[in-house]
Amino acid sequence: MAESARSPQRGRVLVWGACGFVGRHLVSELCARGRRVSVLTRERTRYPATAWETEVDWYELAGEAVSDARVIAAAVADVDVVYDLAGSTGAVQSNRDPLDSLQRNNVALLQVLEAIRLEGRRPRVVLASSRLVYGKPVTLPVDEDHPLAPESIYAAHKLCCEHYLRVYAAQGLLSYTIARISNAYGPDAQWTTRPHGMVNAFVRQAVAGTPIRLFGDGSQLRDLIYVADLVDVVIACGEMPAAADVTLNVGTGVGVSLREMAERIVAMAGGPAVEFVPWPADFAMVETGDYVTNPTRLHRILGVLPRWTIQQGLEATLASCRADVADGAAAAAAAPDIDHSPA
């Protein structure tokens, strides 16, 4: 995407949730592009050190209302773009603990939006939403006009967050871009704890020599996007004037079955054969079936096309995981549980 098509603003950008899977990749790319980056996070010490530790301004939340309000106010001051990648993930976990999901996703966003209102700068806010707001697709591929039917507390909370942005934008306090993201994967800083999402969990298990266990027959389709391509989209959402006040489905438009993906990873990694197990009740409750993105609006508005094939993405992801195993860390960790549903 040519720079002339992007916003002329080159002020400070804030990445909220910078220590998470997508956030770490986003901050790295923003720094590589010469942006002035601040990060807002909590529990920073839980995450591995980053290559950009000293390149950004850190704003850390402590979980205390008054002090956190001051930190958030300082973090949003003088920013042109806020990238919101924060909050909890996981449809199953949100149903197990709805109030925690509410606090981490909705209350936290309102705290940032109120700080933006008081600051008065009218930034662009890019929200990492989820394809799960559509529930079970009625038609494929799924475009942005598809009916909304959340089937988990997480999805309902994400949809509520989208409406928060529309309300604040209607009051002239900000512009927004809502990115309903499909399943992302790629090199992960947390191979030894809990890799992000389905594909990374598969990779982690195969490399560690643990069988990948699929619920049911694994025939359901997913639209998988490599994290570098996702970051390109997220940055464009924050910089392009044409992306103001729009909702975009973010994916590749290519559906791959979970079984095909798992077997492909096993073949590449040399792990044990895929195992098929019955659906646990709480996972079956939030399973949405086939999902494939219609990226027409995304491509028309942003002009950003995927650069990574599935083969290239898997090779890079496997290399990242194998490097951790070579260091002796990942091989000692227990294989994580798999949630097939979260975006």
N, C-alpha and C positions, 0 to 999 in steps of 0.2 A: 504494500500500500504506500503510495507516494506521500511524502511529508506534506505536500501542498494540500492534500485532501483532509489533513488532520487539523485539529484545533491549533491556532497560533499560540495558545497559552503554554508556557513552559515553567509554571510555578511549581510549588511543592505538591507531591502526591502522597496520600496516606494509604498504607496497606494495613487493613485490620484483619487479624488472623494470619500474620506473616509467617508464623512458625509452622503452619500446617503444610500439608502436601502441596497443594496448588500455590499457596502463599509463598513458600520458599522459592519455587521456580519463578513466580511472578517478580518477586523482589530482585532476584538475580538478573533477570532480563531487563527490568527497569534500570538497574544500576549500570548494566552493560550499555544501555542506550543513553546514558548520561543524564537521567532524570534525577531530580532532588527528591529523595525518598525518606519518609518517616514511617515507622511501624508502630502499631498499637497491638499489644498482646497481653496475655496473662500467663502466669506460670512458665516464663521463658526458660527457666532452668530445667524443665522437663524435656526439652528438645535438644538435639545435637547442635554443636556449634556450626556456624555458617561461614561461608567465604566472605560474606558481606557484613560481618559483625561490626566493623568499624566504619563502614561507608554510609550508615543510615543513622537517623535520630530515633532513639528508642523511647517509647512511652509505655510503661508497664502498669497494669492494673493490679491492685492488691486485694480486691474483694471487700473494700470498706467504702460505703456510699459516698461520704463527703470527699475523701481523698480521690476516689475514682472519678467523681464529677470534675474535679480540678484537672486530673490527668487527661480526660477526654477533651475538655475545653482547650487545653494546650495543644493536644494532638490535632484538632481540626482547624486551629487558627491558621490562616494564610494558606489554605490548601485549595487547589483547583479541582482535584479528583480524589474521591474516597473509594477505594476498592474494598468491598465488604465480602471477605471470605471466612468470616468468623462463624461461630456457632457449633452446635453439635450435629453429628451426622448419624444416620442409621435409623431406618424405619422401625425395625424391631425394638431397638433400645428406646426410641421415643414413646412407643406404646407401653413399655415397661415402666417408664418414668416420665409421664407427660409434663409434670411441673418443672423438672430439670430442663426439658426441651424448651418449654416456654421461657424460662429465665435466660438460657444461653442464646436463643434465637431471637425472640421477640422483645423482651425487656431490654436486652443489651442493645438491640438496634434502636429502640426508642430513645435510649440514653444518648446515643451518638446523634440521632436526628435532632433532639432538643438542643444539643451543643451546637449543631450546625445552625439551627434557628437563631440562637443567641449571637452567634458569630456574624451572621448576616452576609456572608460572602457568596452564597448561592453556587456551591460546587456541583459537579457531576458526581452522582453516587452510582456505582456499578454494583449490583447485587448478584451474588452467586446463588441463584435459585436452583430448582431441580426439575427434571423431567417428571418426577413423581407427582407433581401437582395435577397431571392429567389422569392419574389412576390407570385403569385398564383401557388401553387404546380401543376406540371404536373402529377407526380406520387407520391404515398405514400407507405411507409414512405420516407422522404426526406433525401438523403445522400449528402455528400459534393461535389459530381459531378453533382448535379442537376443544370440545367440552372439558371443563375442569371438574375433576371428581377425586380429590385426595382420599387415599385409603389408609393413611397412617397419620399419627399426630405430627410427625416430622413434616410430611407434605402439607398438612393443613397449616402448620406454623409458617412454612415457607410462603404459602399463598397469602397469608395474612401480612407477612413482611412486604410482599409486593404491593399490597394495598396501602400500607403505611407510606411507601414512597410516592404513590399516586396522590395521596392526600397532601403531603408536604409540597409536592410539585405544583398542585393546584393552588396552593397558597403563595406561590412564587418564591419558595425558600430554597429550591434546588432543582436540578434536572436529574434524570435517572436513566439508566439502562438496566433492564432485567434480563439476565442470562440464564435461561432454563437449561442447565447442563446435563448431558447424558453421562455415561460411565467413562471416567478419566483413568488413565494409567501412565506409568513411566517410572524413571529412576526415583527411588524413595529413600529418604533419610532415616526412616523408621523400620527398616527391615527386621531389626532385632526386637521390636516391641509389637506394633500392630500396623502392618502395611496398609496403605490406603486402598480400599475398594477391592472388588472381585478379582480383576486380572492380577493385580499385585499380590493378592493372597495366593492365587494359583501359582504364580512364579515362585513365591517364597516357599511354598510347600514342595514344589517339584525340585527346586535346587537343594533343599534340605533333605531330600529323599523320602518325604512323607507323601502318601497317596493323596491326590486331590479328590475330595468327596463332593459329588454333585447331588443336590436334592432332586428327586424324580429322575426323568430321563435326560435332563439338560437340553431339551430341544428349543427352549424359548430363546428368542433373538434379543441381542443387545447391540446398541450403537456405541462403538468404542472410539474415544478420541485421545490421541497421544498428548501428553501434558504440554509439550512445546507448542503444538498447534492451539491448544486451549489458551495458553498464555498470550499468543498472538491475538486471539479474538478478544480476550479480556482487556488487553491494553487498548486495542482499537475502540472498544466500547467506551472507554474513558476519554479518548482523544478526538473522536470524529464527531463533528457537529450533527451529521445525519443520524447518529445513534441516540440523540436526545429524546427522552420520553418514549422509548419503544421497548417492546418485549421481543427477545430473540431466542429461538431454539438453537442450542449449540451442540452440534454433532457432525458426523461425516455423511450421513445419509446411507450408510452401508450397514446392514444387519448381519451379525455373526452369532451363531448359536453358542450357548455356553459349552456344550459338549465339544463342538469343533474347536473352540478356543482352548479348552482344557487339554484336549488331545494334542493340539498343536504345540502347546507349551511343554507337555511331557516329551514329545518327540524331539524338541529342540534342547531340552534340559537333560534328557536321559533319565528322568525320574520314573517311579513305578506307575503302573497302569491306573487310569481313572477308576474310582469306585462310585457306585450309585447307591444312594441311601434314601429312605423315606423322608418325606417332608416333615420337619418339626411343625407343630401346630402354629406357633407364633410367626414362623417364617412364611408358611402357606397363607396366612391371613393377609400379608402385605405383598404377596407376589402379584405383579401386574401383567404377566405374560409378555408377549412379543412387544418390543419397542424399537422403532427406527425413526430417526429425525428427518423431517423435511427441511433442508437447510436453504431453501430458496430465498427467504427474506434475509437471512444472515449474509448470504453471498451478495445479494443485491445491495444491501445497505453498507456493509463493511468492505466488500471486495476481498475478503481474506479467505484463501483456499487452503485446505490441508496440505502440508509439505511432507508429512510422514506417512508411509504405508504401514499396514499392520505388521508386516514382516520386519521393517526397519525399526518400528517402535518396540516390538518384542525383543529384538536383538539387543537394543540399547538397555531395555529394562532388565533382561537376563544378565547382561554384563555388569550392571550396577549391583544386582543381588549377589552374583558370584564374587564380586570384589569384596563384599562384606563377609561372605563365607570364607574367603581366603584369609581374611583378617582373624578368623576364628570366632567371630561374635555371633553371626547369624546361625551357625550350625548348632550352637548351644541353646538357642531359644526354642521354646515350644511353638509348634505351628499354630497360627491364629485361627479363630472361628471365621467362617465365611458368611457374609450377608449378601445374598444375590441381588437385593433390591435397591440399595441406595445408589443415587446418581453420583 
